[in-house]
Amino acid sequence: MIAHALAYMHPSRVLSLAIIMSTTGNPELPQGKLEILMQYFAPLPSERQAYVEECVRRDRLIYGTFPFDEVQAREYRTKEYDRCYYLEGPIRQLAALAIPGNIQPEKKSTKN
């Protein structure tokens, strides 16, 4: 959401921007499945192995019917935990998605 805000507040400072796993907050867009959203907003375990297992389980939910490499996901989540476990990080990121509300009007001022 920070990149969104930068792009529409200071367009001369942004040459290009690729945004993934984000939203404009437009209430007319399809919403995520409540049971999956509830799992993503649930607290993550602080113990290493439990954290890795929970993240892999959540990753599998996101993949849906697409192929999912559990070994690769487990390796990635283990490295992620070992590199910098900071429980508040994901919570802050999810909050950043929810707080701005609908930025669709501001988005229209940027080039597609």
Residue pairs with C-beta under 8 A, 6 or more apart in sequence:
1 22
1 96
1 97
1 99
1 100
1 103
2 96
3 14
3 17
3 19
4 19
4 22
4 24
4 100
4 103
4 106
4 107
5 100
5 103
6 13
6 14
7 14
7 17
7 110
8 103
8 106
8 107
8 109
8 110
9 106
11 109
11 110
11 111
22 97
23 29
23 97
24 102
24 103
24 104
24 107
25 100
25 101
25 102
25 103
25 104
26 102
26 104
27 102
36 61
36 62
39 58
39 61
40 58
40 94
41 94
43 87
44 51
44 54
44 55
44 87
44 90
45 51
45 54
46 85
46 87
48 78
48 81
48 82
48 85
51 77
51 81
51 85
52 74
52 77
52 78
52 81
55 73
55 77
55 80
56 70
56 73
56 74
56 77
59 68
59 73
59 77
60 68
60 70
60 73
